[in-house]
Amino acid sequence: MVLHSVRSLLASLLGLLALIAATGEETPPLGLVSVEHPASNPLTEAKRLLGEKLFFDKMLSRDGSISCATCHKPEEAFAEQGAVRSKGVDGKLGRRNTPSLFNVAFAKNLFFDGRSTSLEEQAWEPILAEDEMGNVSEEKVLERLRVSEAYRGLFKRAFGNDEPSKETVAKSLACFQRTLLSGSSAYDRWNAGKPALSEAAHEGYQLFIGRAQCWQCHPLNSEASVLMTDHSFHMTGVPISEVTDEPATDLGRFEVTEEPIDRLLFKTPSLRNVALTPPYMHDGSIATLKEVVEFYNVAEGAGEVLPLGLSEVEVDALVAFLESFTGERVSDFSKD
């Protein structure tokens, strides 16, 4: 009976290991939940590997000068630290600041205006954007992939067909990006009952959930808010000129819905790894995390936020708490 139980347990463990090997699934980092892969695009290791190769391949750009990883640098939390806006082909500046891709699997909408609702839907936008990869059509990209020896057999392994398509490129990129997870931050450990917050960060937590009211847009402690965002759109008052005297050049959510109520509304970003991804706001106009808190502290723009009225010590405490959201890296995805 004991031997039978041991054999059953061993068989179960081997089955679990086989599933992990086949799909890349594993226990999510502390603070996160399991990733839900769409039924139309289940995760496989072949698709993930193909998506990773595509992500780092400059062949996807019109002139072979940039890849997805050029603007979403793995060593910089899959963002581009210090860049107000990233450069695309021909040195063209993108329109908005580059967000981190860590934990993008949990995003309910993508881009600061929320115009895409899935990674599959989003995938071709930067490839075709004039100020990003600059391709004039999907077919031009697919032609390059078809004749590339580097991709020989990879699409067949992933999809059963060696002919790359708009759909299979999108699905591969989406699969890879859903594996970019980062949790187990100091906040996550403290929240799980393992003391890991400094005194300043703990004071910042009290401000976050209390007087500063940060939780209103950045909720904590629920499966729906693992990104510490309400997944909604708000007028922050950034940049100040766009909500006062000068005509706005970026109308935010309005550009998607064309509803007047959505004018100058932008998506609430995730706070995970926020200390790793300066500069901030949709336009990259605020250089440091402390300056973001100071911006909200006085709230001079015509946004939704009322002045926080914090002391300098309290500002520093709130910054310390935001820094506690820095997670562990699951891997170093850097490529040559």
C-alpha positions in Angstrom: 0.0 0.0 0.0 2.8 2.4 0.9 4.8 1.5 -2.2 1.7 2.1 -4.3 1.2 5.5 -2.7 4.8 6.4 -3.4 4.5 5.3 -7.0 1.3 7.4 -7.4 2.9 10.4 -5.9 5.9 10.0 -8.2 3.7 9.6 -11.2 1.9 12.8 -10.2 5.1 14.7 -9.8 6.4 13.5 -13.1 3.2 14.5 -14.8 3.4 18.0 -13.3 7.1 18.3 -14.4 6.1 17.3 -17.9 3.4 19.9 -18.0 5.8 22.6 -16.8 8.3 21.5 -19.4 5.7 21.6 -22.2 4.1 24.9 -21.3 6.5 26.9 -19.3 3.9 27.1 -16.5 5.1 27.3 -12.9 4.0 28.8 -9.6 3.8 32.5 -10.1 6.1 34.8 -8.1 4.8 36.0 -4.7 2.2 38.7 -5.1 1.1 37.6 -8.6 -1.5 35.1 -9.7 -1.4 32.4 -12.4 -1.4 33.8 -15.9 -4.6 33.0 -17.9 -3.6 32.2 -21.4 -6.4 32.6 -24.0 -8.0 29.4 -25.3 -7.2 30.6 -28.8 -3.5 30.9 -27.9 -2.5 28.4 -25.3 1.1 28.6 -24.1 3.6 26.1 -25.5 7.4 26.1 -25.2 7.7 26.2 -29.0 5.6 29.3 -29.3 7.4 31.0 -26.4 10.8 30.4 -27.9 9.7 31.6 -31.3 8.2 34.7 -29.7 11.4 35.4 -27.8 13.4 35.1 -31.0 11.1 37.5 -32.7 11.1 40.0 -29.8 14.9 40.3 -30.0 15.1 40.3 -33.8 15.9 43.6 -35.6 14.6 42.0 -38.8 11.1 43.0 -37.7 11.9 46.6 -38.4 11.9 48.2 -41.9 15.6 48.9 -42.0 16.9 46.2 -39.6 17.9 48.8 -37.0 15.6 48.0 -34.0 13.8 45.2 -32.3 11.1 45.1 -29.7 13.9 44.9 -27.1 15.5 48.1 -28.4 12.8 50.1 -26.5 11.8 47.4 -24.0 15.2 46.5 -22.7 15.3 43.4 -20.4 18.0 44.9 -18.3 15.9 48.0 -17.7 12.7 46.2 -16.6 11.6 45.8 -20.2 11.3 49.6 -20.5 13.9 52.3 -21.5 15.3 54.0 -18.4 16.0 57.7 -18.9 14.3 58.0 -22.3 11.4 60.4 -22.3 10.4 58.8 -25.6 12.1 56.0 -27.4 13.5 56.3 -30.9 12.3 54.2 -33.8 13.6 53.8 -37.4 15.3 56.9 -38.9 15.7 58.2 -35.4 12.0 59.2 -35.1 10.8 59.8 -31.6 7.8 57.8 -30.4 4.7 59.7 -29.2 4.6 58.5 -25.6 6.9 57.1 -22.9 7.8 53.4 -23.2 6.1 51.3 -20.4 7.6 48.2 -18.8 6.5 44.8 -20.1 7.0 43.0 -16.9 3.6 41.5 -15.8 1.9 42.7 -19.0 0.1 39.4 -19.0 -2.3 40.9 -16.4 -3.1 44.1 -18.3 -6.7 44.5 -19.3 -5.9 47.1 -21.9 -2.7 48.2 -23.7 -1.2 51.5 -24.7 -1.9 54.7 -22.6 -5.1 55.2 -24.5 -6.2 51.5 -24.1 -6.8 51.0 -27.8 -5.9 47.3 -27.6 -7.3 44.7 -25.2 -5.0 41.8 -25.9 -1.3 41.1 -26.6 -2.3 39.4 -29.8 -4.2 42.5 -31.0 -1.4 44.8 -29.9 1.5 42.9 -31.5 1.6 44.4 -35.0 1.0 48.0 -33.9 4.6 48.8 -33.1 5.8 46.8 -36.1 3.7 49.0 -38.5 4.0 52.3 -36.6 5.8 54.9 -38.6 7.7 56.2 -35.6 8.6 52.7 -34.3 9.5 49.8 -36.6 8.2 51.6 -39.7 7.0 48.8 -41.9 4.5 49.7 -44.6 2.6 46.3 -44.4 2.5 43.0 -42.6 3.4 41.3 -45.9 6.8 43.0 -46.1 7.7 41.6 -42.7 6.4 38.1 -43.5 8.4 38.0 -46.7 11.6 38.6 -44.7 10.7 35.8 -42.3 9.9 33.4 -45.1 13.3 33.6 -46.6 15.2 33.7 -43.4 17.2 30.5 -42.6 17.1 31.5 -38.9 13.4 30.8 -38.8 13.5 27.6 -40.8 11.3 25.0 -39.0 10.4 27.3 -36.1 6.9 28.2 -37.2 6.2 24.6 -38.1 7.4 23.5 -34.7 5.1 26.1 -33.0 2.1 25.9 -35.3 2.4 22.9 -37.6 2.9 25.1 -40.6 6.3 26.5 -41.8 4.6 29.5 -43.4 4.6 32.6 -41.1 1.5 34.6 -40.9 0.2 37.7 -39.3 -1.7 35.6 -36.8 1.3 33.3 -35.9 3.7 36.2 -35.4 1.2 37.9 -33.1 0.5 34.7 -31.1 4.2 33.9 -30.6 5.0 37.4 -29.4 2.1 37.3 -27.1 3.1 34.0 -25.6 6.6 35.2 -24.9 5.4 38.4 -23.3 3.0 36.6 -21.0 6.0 34.9 -19.4 7.7 38.1 -18.4 6.8 38.0 -14.7 8.3 39.9 -11.8 7.0 39.7 -8.2 8.3 38.7 -4.8 9.0 42.4 -4.0 9.6 43.6 -0.5 6.0 44.7 -0.3 4.8 41.2 -1.4 7.0 39.6 1.3 5.7 42.0 3.9 2.2 41.5 2.8 2.6 37.7 3.1 3.7 38.1 6.8 7.4 38.2 6.2 8.7 41.5 7.7 10.6 43.2 4.9 9.5 46.9 4.9 11.7 49.7 6.3 10.2 52.1 8.8 9.9 54.8 6.1 8.2 52.4 3.7 5.7 51.3 6.3 4.9 55.0 7.0 4.5 55.4 3.2 2.1 52.5 3.2 -0.1 54.2 5.8 -0.1 57.3 3.7 -0.8 55.3 0.5 -4.0 53.7 2.0 -4.9 56.7 4.1 -4.5 60.4 3.7 -2.8 60.4 0.3 -5.6 58.2 -1.1 -3.3 56.6 -3.7 -5.3 53.4 -3.5 -8.2 55.1 -5.2 -6.4 54.5 -8.6 -3.8 52.0 -7.4 -5.6 49.4 -5.4 -3.7 46.8 -3.5 -4.3 43.2 -2.3 -6.7 41.6 -4.7 -6.4 39.2 -7.6 -7.9 41.9 -9.8 -5.3 44.4 -8.8 -2.0 42.5 -8.9 -0.7 45.3 -11.1 -1.7 47.9 -8.5 -3.9 49.7 -11.0 -7.7 50.2 -11.4 -7.2 49.5 -15.2 -9.1 52.7 -15.8 -8.4 56.1 -17.3 -7.9 59.4 -15.5 -6.9 63.0 -16.1 -3.7 63.6 -14.1 -3.1 67.1 -15.2 0.0 66.1 -17.2 1.4 68.0 -19.0 0.0 71.2 -17.4 0.1 73.1 -20.7 -2.3 70.6 -22.2 -5.0 71.3 -19.7 -4.7 75.0 -19.4 -3.6 77.5 -22.1 -2.2 75.5 -25.1 -4.0 73.2 -27.5 -3.5 69.5 -26.6 -1.5 67.4 -29.1 -2.3 64.1 -27.3 -5.9 63.6 -26.4 -5.5 60.3 -24.7 -8.5 58.0 -24.5 -10.6 60.4 -26.6 -8.6 59.3 -29.7 -10.0 55.8 -29.3 -13.6 56.5 -28.2 -14.2 60.0 -29.6 -16.3 60.7 -26.5 -15.7 64.2 -25.1 -15.7 62.9 -21.6 -12.5 60.9 -22.4 -10.5 63.9 -23.5 -7.0 63.9 -21.8 -7.7 60.7 -19.9 -4.8 58.2 -19.8 -4.5 54.7 -18.5 -3.5 54.2 -14.9 -0.1 52.4 -15.1 1.1 49.5 -13.0 3.2 50.4 -9.9 5.2 47.1 -10.0 8.8 47.9 -10.6 7.9 51.6 -10.8 11.2 52.6 -9.3 13.1 51.0 -12.2 11.4 52.8 -15.0 12.0 56.6 -15.0 11.0 59.0 -16.5 7.3 58.9 -15.7 3.8 59.8 -16.9 2.5 59.1 -20.4 4.7 61.7 -21.9 7.8 61.0 -19.8 7.7 64.6 -18.5 8.6 63.8 -14.9 12.1 62.6 -14.3 12.1 60.9 -10.9 9.7 59.1 -8.6 10.0 61.7 -6.0 9.1 64.4 -8.5 6.0 62.5 -9.4 4.9 62.5 -5.7 5.8 66.2 -5.4 3.7 66.8 -8.6 0.7 65.2 -6.9 1.5 66.9 -3.6 0.8 70.3 -5.1 -1.5 69.2 -7.9 -1.2 72.4 -10.0 -2.6 70.9 -13.1 -6.3 70.7 -14.0 -6.4 67.0 -13.3 -8.7 64.9 -11.0 -6.2 64.8 -8.1 -6.5 67.2 -5.2 -3.3 68.4 -3.5 -2.0 65.8 -1.1 -0.5 68.3 1.3 2.3 66.1 2.5 5.4 67.2 4.4 8.8 66.6 2.9 9.4 63.7 5.3 6.0 62.2 4.2 6.9 62.6 0.5 10.1 60.6 1.1 8.2 58.0 3.0 5.7 57.5 0.1 8.6 57.2 -2.3 10.2 54.6 0.0 6.9 52.6 -0.2 6.7 52.8 -4.0 10.3 51.5 -4.1 9.2 48.5 -2.1 7.3 47.3 -5.3 10.5 46.4 -7.0 10.3 42.7 -7.7 12.7 40.0 -8.5 13.6 39.3 -12.1 12.6 35.8 -13.3 15.5 35.7 -15.7 18.0 37.9 -17.6 16.6 37.9 -21.1 19.5 40.1 -22.5 20.6 39.2 -26.1 23.6 40.3 -28.1 
